[in-house]
Amino acid sequence: MGLRAFNPIRYGALCAEAIPRVIADDREFDRMTKKLEDLAFRDKPTAEEAALAELLAALIQAYDDRHHPLPQLPPHKMISFLMNQRHLRQADLLPVFGSRSAASDVLGGKREPSKAHIRKLSQFFQAPADLFL
């Protein structure tokens, strides 16, 4: 069973159904998000479905970045903000910091996160590393 090549006609039909465009309001954001979720939860998406999902994700991210930007905060406050958004506790970050004392020092603002911490925080929160600098 080989990989199927990308079919522009099938992709065009998917786009005609989804009608992707620059998102201007929350209603359109919700519509695009639902369409992306429909595509993301398929067992074996086609190349065309994957391409449309990538486009929708970019449109959704652009809207979210414009209308709901993350605040500019010092690293320890950014970590706390993200923890609050996800209902996490300090203990949930032990895989990132390795010890309670390191987590406590960074979250308390007593020390800056190390490069290793920043890399792990970026992966843990699925966020750009520069949020933690």
RODRENMAR-845484 format. One record per residue (C-alpha): x, y, z; residue in three letters; chain. Coordinates in pm, 1 decimal, m for minus. Layout:
# RODRENMAR-845484
+----------+----------+----------+------+-------+
:        x :        y :        z : resn : chain :
+----------+----------+----------+------+-------+
:        X :        Y :        Z :  Ala :     A :
...
+----------+----------+----------+------+-------+
END
This chain:
# RODRENMAR-845484
+----------+----------+----------+------+-------+
:        x :        y :        z : resn : chain :
+----------+----------+----------+------+-------+
:      0.0 :      0.0 :      0.0 :  Met :     A :
:    183.0 :    312.4 :   m121.4 :  Gly :     A :
:    133.8 :    677.0 :    m40.3 :  Leu :     A :
:   m119.4 :    858.0 :   m249.8 :  Arg :     A :
:    m10.0 :   1173.5 :   m425.6 :  Ala :     A :
:   m168.9 :   1505.1 :   m342.3 :  Phe :     A :
:   m474.7 :   1559.0 :   m561.3 :  Asn :     A :
:   m549.4 :   1928.4 :   m626.6 :  Pro :     A :
:   m904.1 :   1850.9 :   m744.0 :  Ile :     A :
:   m988.6 :   1670.6 :   m418.8 :  Arg :     A :
:   m822.3 :   1949.9 :   m223.4 :  Tyr :     A :
:  m1027.3 :   2207.6 :   m414.4 :  Gly :     A :
:  m1346.1 :   2019.0 :   m329.6 :  Ala :     A :
:  m1251.8 :   2013.0 :     40.4 :  Leu :     A :
:  m1175.5 :   2385.7 :     30.9 :  Cys :     A :
:  m1505.8 :   2455.3 :   m143.9 :  Ala :     A :
:  m1682.5 :   2271.9 :    137.0 :  Glu :     A :
:  m1483.9 :   2438.7 :    418.6 :  Ala :     A :
:  m1452.8 :   2784.6 :    259.1 :  Ile :     A :
:  m1132.0 :   2879.2 :    445.6 :  Pro :     A :
:  m1057.6 :   3250.8 :    470.8 :  Arg :     A :
:   m894.1 :   3501.2 :    702.2 :  Val :     A :
:  m1089.4 :   3484.2 :   1026.9 :  Ile :     A :
:  m1253.7 :   3815.5 :   1117.0 :  Ala :     A :
:  m1472.0 :   3731.1 :   1417.8 :  Asp :     A :
:  m1537.4 :   3476.3 :   1691.9 :  Asp :     A :
:  m1820.6 :   3312.7 :   1496.9 :  Arg :     A :
:  m1589.7 :   3240.9 :   1203.5 :  Glu :     A :
:  m1319.7 :   3129.3 :   1450.0 :  Phe :     A :
:  m1561.4 :   2875.4 :   1600.0 :  Asp :     A :
:  m1661.0 :   2749.7 :   1254.7 :  Arg :     A :
:  m1299.7 :   2701.9 :   1146.6 :  Met :     A :
:  m1209.7 :   2537.3 :   1478.2 :  Thr :     A :
:  m1493.3 :   2286.8 :   1440.1 :  Lys :     A :
:  m1383.2 :   2205.1 :   1086.2 :  Lys :     A :
:  m1023.9 :   2158.3 :   1203.1 :  Leu :     A :
:  m1138.5 :   1928.5 :   1483.0 :  Glu :     A :
:  m1338.3 :   1722.5 :   1232.9 :  Asp :     A :
:  m1024.3 :   1679.5 :   1022.5 :  Leu :     A :
:   m788.6 :   1623.6 :   1317.3 :  Ala :     A :
:   m985.3 :   1331.8 :   1461.0 :  Phe :     A :
:   m983.5 :   1122.7 :   1144.1 :  Arg :     A :
:   m799.9 :    792.6 :   1171.4 :  Asp :     A :
:   m611.6 :    818.9 :    843.5 :  Lys :     A :
:   m644.6 :   1165.2 :    687.8 :  Pro :     A :
:   m569.5 :   1195.1 :    320.2 :  Thr :     A :
:   m295.1 :   1424.7 :    194.6 :  Ala :     A :
:   m564.5 :   1674.6 :     95.7 :  Glu :     A :
:   m728.3 :   1664.1 :    441.3 :  Glu :     A :
:   m389.1 :   1710.6 :    607.6 :  Ala :     A :
:   m316.5 :   2012.1 :    385.7 :  Ala :     A :
:   m652.5 :   2169.2 :    465.6 :  Leu :     A :
:   m598.8 :   2102.5 :    837.6 :  Ala :     A :
:   m261.2 :   2278.6 :    816.9 :  Glu :     A :
:   m421.6 :   2579.5 :    645.7 :  Leu :     A :
:   m703.3 :   2598.9 :    901.4 :  Leu :     A :
:   m455.4 :   2570.4 :   1189.3 :  Ala :     A :
:   m255.7 :   2863.8 :   1046.0 :  Ala :     A :
:   m571.1 :   3076.6 :   1007.2 :  Leu :     A :
:   m686.3 :   2991.6 :   1359.9 :  Ile :     A :
:   m342.2 :   3064.7 :   1507.1 :  Gln :     A :
:   m322.1 :   3400.3 :   1328.1 :  Ala :     A :
:   m663.8 :   3505.2 :   1460.9 :  Tyr :     A :
:   m581.5 :   3386.4 :   1811.2 :  Asp :     A :
:   m246.8 :   3570.4 :   1809.7 :  Asp :     A :
:   m414.5 :   3892.9 :   1694.4 :  Arg :     A :
:   m712.5 :   3886.4 :   1928.8 :  His :     A :
:   m586.8 :   3695.3 :   2232.3 :  His :     A :
:   m213.9 :   3764.2 :   2265.2 :  Pro :     A :
:    m27.4 :   3630.3 :   2564.8 :  Leu :     A :
:     75.0 :   3905.4 :   2804.9 :  Pro :     A :
:    440.5 :   4012.6 :   2828.4 :  Gln :     A :
:    548.0 :   3886.4 :   3168.1 :  Leu :     A :
:    869.2 :   3788.0 :   3346.5 :  Pro :     A :
:    938.2 :   3413.2 :   3310.3 :  Pro :     A :
:    808.5 :   3310.6 :   3653.3 :  His :     A :
:    484.9 :   3503.8 :   3604.7 :  Lys :     A :
:    438.7 :   3362.5 :   3252.8 :  Met :     A :
:    477.7 :   3010.6 :   3389.9 :  Ile :     A :
:    224.5 :   3086.8 :   3663.8 :  Ser :     A :
:    m14.0 :   3235.9 :   3408.0 :  Phe :     A :
:      8.2 :   2926.4 :   3187.4 :  Leu :     A :
:    m30.0 :   2699.1 :   3489.9 :  Met :     A :
:   m345.6 :   2885.8 :   3596.3 :  Asn :     A :
:   m488.5 :   2862.8 :   3243.7 :  Gln :     A :
:   m441.7 :   2485.2 :   3252.1 :  Arg :     A :
:   m532.8 :   2434.3 :   3618.2 :  His :     A :
:   m189.6 :   2293.3 :   3699.8 :  Leu :     A :
:     m5.1 :   2276.9 :   4030.7 :  Arg :     A :
:    364.8 :   2317.8 :   4096.1 :  Gln :     A :
:    395.7 :   1939.7 :   4133.7 :  Ala :     A :
:    274.7 :   1901.1 :   3773.6 :  Asp :     A :
:    597.8 :   2071.9 :   3658.0 :  Leu :     A :
:    836.2 :   1830.5 :   3829.9 :  Leu :     A :
:    919.7 :   1663.6 :   3496.1 :  Pro :     A :
:   1031.3 :   2006.3 :   3372.4 :  Val :     A :
:   1234.2 :   2120.0 :   3674.5 :  Phe :     A :
:   1346.0 :   1786.0 :   3816.1 :  Gly :     A :
:   1300.8 :   1887.4 :   4179.1 :  Ser :     A :
:   1057.5 :   2071.3 :   4400.5 :  Arg :     A :
:   1323.9 :   2319.5 :   4509.9 :  Ser :     A :
:   1414.9 :   2416.1 :   4152.2 :  Ala :     A :
:   1046.3 :   2453.3 :   4064.8 :  Ala :     A :
:    989.0 :   2661.5 :   4376.8 :  Ser :     A :
:   1286.7 :   2889.1 :   4307.0 :  Asp :     A :
:   1187.0 :   2953.7 :   3946.1 :  Val :     A :
:    814.4 :   2995.6 :   4017.5 :  Leu :     A :
:    894.1 :   3223.7 :   4309.7 :  Gly :     A :
:   1114.3 :   3443.5 :   4092.6 :  Gly :     A :
:   1425.7 :   3367.9 :   4299.5 :  Lys :     A :
:   1610.4 :   3241.2 :   3993.1 :  Arg :     A :
:   1568.6 :   3243.2 :   3618.0 :  Glu :     A :
:   1485.0 :   2918.7 :   3436.8 :  Pro :     A :
:   1790.3 :   2747.9 :   3285.1 :  Ser :     A :
:   1821.3 :   2679.1 :   2912.0 :  Lys :     A :
:   1718.6 :   2319.3 :   2978.9 :  Ala :     A :
:   1416.3 :   2438.6 :   3177.9 :  His :     A :
:   1317.4 :   2676.1 :   2898.0 :  Ile :     A :
:   1339.3 :   2398.4 :   2639.0 :  Arg :     A :
:   1127.9 :   2167.1 :   2856.3 :  Lys :     A :
:    877.4 :   2443.6 :   2939.9 :  Leu :     A :
:    836.5 :   2515.4 :   2568.6 :  Ser :     A :
:    763.9 :   2148.1 :   2500.6 :  Gln :     A :
:    543.2 :   2106.7 :   2808.0 :  Phe :     A :
:    323.6 :   2407.8 :   2732.3 :  Phe :     A :
:    353.8 :   2377.6 :   2351.3 :  Gln :     A :
:    458.9 :   2742.8 :   2346.0 :  Ala :     A :
:    749.9 :   2939.0 :   2197.9 :  Pro :     A :
:   1063.7 :   2928.7 :   2412.3 :  Ala :     A :
:   1095.3 :   3308.7 :   2411.1 :  Asp :     A :
:    794.6 :   3330.2 :   2644.6 :  Leu :     A :
:   1022.0 :   3200.9 :   2920.0 :  Phe :     A :
:   1320.3 :   3432.3 :   2860.4 :  Leu :     A :
+----------+----------+----------+------+-------+
END
